[in-house]
Amino acid sequence: PATDTAERFDLNFTDDTSGWRYVRIPFTAFHRATDFPPPAAPRDGLTLTEMWGWALVLPVGTGAPAVDDVGALDHVIDAFEAGLPTGTDPNGVPLGFFTFQGASSTAALATTAAPPAILPAVGTPNTVLQVDLNVTSFAGFVHNFSDAPPTTWTPQDWIRYEGFAFWLHGTGSGTTLFVDLLDNRNPGSTVDDAER
């Protein structure tokens, strides 16, 4: 979004598989993105001690993916079995799961117990995140970590983990997707200035 001035750490990858694919990314593979200059965000690198959330950004041509078992390596944070919490904090910062999109694009999230195929690592029954898209510019979704129910943006400490991982049901579209990690914020901040 035009108001997003946070520093970003992201990793690009290609949707080159039709069906489920386990995406396993060491933290050392993430790099600082240059698409949003970060005037307000901390500039101290990927510290991992204050992880505020994660995001998946989907460009033009992306199909309708499904996602499951998202989190730090060997530590599932989002299994989608309990739905998609959503809310805002007292300062208007979105919490839980929410979408964003460019002009003429749409993105919608839902959970489904009828995934496009059985997830090999889980079997059935299993609930996954369903992402319905019509992308003409860009679109994506974010999970800002929070308390339950979502009223306060709450960080997690990932320092003991080695990377980020998730299952993606790709469509073989050949498009490039990228993952953002939301790292620390300025002390006392009341806005979304998380380093990304």
N, C-alpha and C positions, 0 to 999 in steps of 0.2 A: 504493500500500500504506500501511497505517497507520503503518509505521515510517519512511516516506519523508518527510524534513523539508527536502529540498533546494529552493532557489529555482528557479523554472521560467520559461523563456521558451518560449512556445508560439504556435501560430497555428491557428485553427479554419478548416476549410473543409468544404464540403458535397459528399457523394458524389452528384452530380447528372448523371453521365455513365455510360452503359452502354458499356463498351469502354475502350480505352487512352486516358489523358489525361496530358499532360505537366504536372506541377505545378511551377511555378517561383516561388520565394518570396524576395524580397529580405530581407536580414537586418533592414532597418529595419521590416519588417512584423511581426516577432516582438515580443511584449509579455510582460511579467512576469505570470505567472498568480497567482491568489490562492487557489487551492484547497488548497495545502499551505504554511502559513506556514513560513518558512525560518530557524529558530533557529540552525542550525549552518553553513549554506552561506555562501560569500562573497556580499557584496552590492555588487559593483562593476560590475554591468551585463554586457552581452554583449561580452566582450573579444575573442573569436575566436582568441586566441593559444594557448589550451589547450582544444581541443575533445575531450571524452572519449567522445562517442557521440551517438546520436540514437534517438528512439523514435516509434512511431506508436500512438496510443490510439484504440480503436474502441468506440463506445457501442452500446447496445441497437439492434437492427434492422439492423446492418451485415451485408452479405452476406459472401461469401468472396472477398476481393480478391487480386490478384496484384500484385507490386511488382518493379520492375527499375531498374537504373542510378541508384542513390541516391548523393548526395554534394553537395559544394559546387558552385555553378554552374560549368559547363564543366570539372568535375573529378570523374569517377565514382570513388567509393570502393568501392561494393558492386555488382558486376555479377552475383553469385551463380553464376558459372561454376565456382568451386572449392568449392562446398558452404557449410555454415554452421558455422564453428568455434565451439566452446563450451568453457567451463572455469570455473575460479575462481582468484583469486589467493590467496596464503598467508593472507590475512585473511578469506577467505570471500566477497569481492566477486565477483559473477558477471561473467564475461568473454565476449566474443563475442556470439552471439545467444541470447536467452532470452525467454520469455513471462511475462506476469502477467495475473491475472484476478480479478474480484470474485466474490462468492458465486454459485454455480450457473452461472457462465460457464466456458467452456473456450476455449483458443487453442492451436493447434499450428502449427509451421512446418516446411516442407520445401522443397526445390528441385525443380523439374520442367522437363524439356526439352519438355514438351507444354503450353505456356501456353494459356489460354482463347481467345486470338487471337494472330496474329503481331504482334509489336511493330513499329510502322512504322519506327522509327529504326534497328532492328537487323536485322530479317529473320530468316532461319533459317540454321543452327541457332542456338538461343538458350535459355539456362536462366534462369528467373525464380524469385522467391520466391513460394511458395504459402502463403497464410494461411487455415487452416481454423478457423472460428469457430462458437460457439454462445453468443451474448452476451445475458445476461439483466440484467446490471448494467453492467459495463465489462470490457474486455480490451485487450491490446495486446502489443507486443513491443519489445525494445530491442536495439541493437547497441552494446555497450561496447567501444571500440577496445582492441586488445591486440597484444602481440607474437605470433609464430607459432613453435610452437603456443601457444595462450592460457595464459600463466602470469603475466603482468604487465599491469595496466591502463596503457595507453600513450596519451598525448594526441597530437593532430594540430594543426598550426598552419594556420588558415584565414584569417588576416588579409588575404591578397591576393585573396580571393574576395568576391563581392558578395551571395551568397545561397545558398539551399539548393534542391535540385531532385530530382525523382524521377518515374518513370513509375508510374501507378496504373491498374490495370484495375478500374474501378468497376463497380458493379452497378446504379447509378441508384436507390439505396435512399432518397435524400433525407436521410440521417442526417448529423450533424456529426461529423467526425473531427478530431483535432488531432495536430500534430507537436511534439515536444519536442526541444530541442537541449540537450545536456549540456556546460556550459562549465567554467570552472576550479574547482579544489578548494582547500581550506585547505592551506598548506604542511605537509608531513609527515603528512598524513591517511592513516589506514589503513582508513577506512570510505567508503561512498558518500555523500559530502556535496557532490557536484558541483552547481554552480549550474545550474539548468534554466530 
